[in-house]
Amino acid sequence: MTSKLTTAKYGKDGVKLLRILRNGDWHDIAEYTVTVLLQGDIHTSYTSSDNSVIVSTDSIKNTINILAQNSQHVLQPECFALEIALHFLNTYAHINKAEVCVVKHRWTRICPSSSVQPHGHSFRRDGDDKRTASALVDATVSSDTPSIELKAGLKDVLLLKSTGSSFANFIIDSFTTLKETDDRVFSTVVDCSYTLNAPQNVSECFALASAFDEIAQGVRDITLDTFALEFSESVQATLFSMAQKIVEYHQLVDNVNYNLPNKHYIPIDLSFYQMSVGMTNDVLLPTELPSGLICGSVSRL
Ligand SMILES: O=c1[nH]c(=O)c2[nH]c(=O)[nH]c2[nH]1
């Protein structure tokens, strides 16, 4: 034998669903894309074609849909993810670890111009950004009390500020062509994730549902407010400022990670044209790639 199986996990990716909760004409909705990955005594399915240990990924997809129908927590992504993960551990004795990631897509109630009230069952997508949540439930150490890890986040938030950003004092050597600037465009697509200091008790986790919602709102507000209101001396400094505030204001957050591309907008040289005096470089070329990519994590001390 010259090789062995070192990791084995499997499941269903991209399970899409819309759940409607009806209360007469007043509806709440949640649209999710869900990923489930399972681990456990499944190695023989890889090494010996033993399918008897496989919960089919089709059944995993069905389970997600059934849990969405029956869940007490379906509007709340952290709790919904935890509920799905627990289901697989509690249902199949040979499954000892479940990772569930849910992406919640934005739907916001329409406020008709003829009314002061938001509409009961009409919604609009008011942004491509998504809220994310993941639950990792692990019974490999103790099958009686599996450990619970909850993470959450925010992604695909496209931002741009047309001033209020500089970049100077960086290393200038024989490889450098970039000019220092005290005024530039700063554009990024926010990808933020944070670890929640979750209780190791399931009902205590579910009891924190509204705290998880408040944190998600707080993370979004801090990200947008910091970007808009603070002068940026670099993407690195702005990232640190955002992450520090999240850990400072939200006691349940232990660690926050941002991945921030620096989407370059390059001033177009119009000097070939007869320039009027004082004409500034206000036409820029949006570039897709390459972009900078600035990553960083901040943890509670
Ligand atoms: O904020 C920035 N950080 C960098 O590391 C960097 N590098 C670069 O070319 N432009 C920028 N901007």
The ligand as an ORCA input file, in Angstrom:
! r2SCAN-3c Opt
* xyz 0 1
  O      -4.246     50.632     -0.590
  C      -3.374     50.106     -1.293
  N      -2.587     49.121     -0.798
  C      -1.612     48.507     -1.523
  O      -0.905     47.608     -1.024
  C      -1.437     48.939     -2.853
  N      -0.591     48.564     -3.849
  C      -0.912     49.303     -4.934
  O      -0.337     49.215     -6.064
  N      -1.924     50.161     -4.664
  C      -2.265     49.963     -3.369
  N      -3.222     50.513     -2.589
*
